[in-house]
Amino acid sequence: MTTPGPQGNKHRSWPYAVTAILVLALQQGWAPRDVATLAAVLMGLIALVRTAGDGGA
């Protein structure tokens, strides 16, 4: 078992960041369709980063 570093476990913080971004977009008056598009793009970016971070495995 690994011990998280001083900044905590970064791999588990992305759901909170995405949720915060989506909530802020809704609060700013974004249309639900635009928020759904934003969510899809963010999830795609996260998938790419995680894949690259795992060495493409």
C-alpha positions in Angstrom: 0.0 0.0 0.0 1.4 3.4 -0.9 1.2 6.5 1.2 -0.1 9.6 -0.4 2.3 12.5 -0.8 1.9 15.9 0.8 -0.6 16.9 -1.9 -2.8 13.8 -1.3 -4.0 11.3 -3.8 -4.4 13.3 -7.0 -6.0 10.4 -8.9 -9.2 10.7 -6.8 -9.5 14.4 -6.8 -10.7 14.7 -10.4 -14.3 13.8 -9.8 -14.6 16.7 -7.3 -13.0 19.1 -9.8 -15.3 18.0 -12.6 -18.4 18.3 -10.4 -17.4 21.8 -9.3 -16.8 22.9 -12.9 -20.2 21.6 -14.0 -22.0 23.1 -11.0 -20.4 26.5 -11.7 -21.3 26.3 -15.4 -25.0 25.6 -14.4 -24.9 28.5 -11.9 -23.6 30.8 -14.6 -26.6 30.1 -16.7 -25.2 27.6 -19.2 -27.8 25.6 -21.1 -28.0 22.0 -19.9 -27.0 20.8 -23.4 -23.8 22.9 -23.2 -23.0 21.5 -19.7 -23.5 18.0 -21.0 -21.1 18.7 -23.8 -18.6 20.2 -21.3 -18.9 17.1 -19.2 -18.2 14.8 -22.1 -15.1 16.8 -23.1 -13.8 16.8 -19.6 -14.3 13.1 -19.2 -12.5 12.6 -22.5 -9.5 14.7 -21.4 -9.3 12.8 -18.1 -9.3 9.5 -20.0 -6.5 10.7 -22.2 -4.4 12.0 -19.3 -4.9 8.8 -17.3 -4.0 6.7 -20.2 -0.9 8.7 -20.9 0.0 8.6 -17.2 -0.3 4.8 -17.1 2.2 4.5 -20.0 -0.6 3.9 -22.5 -1.4 0.5 -20.8 
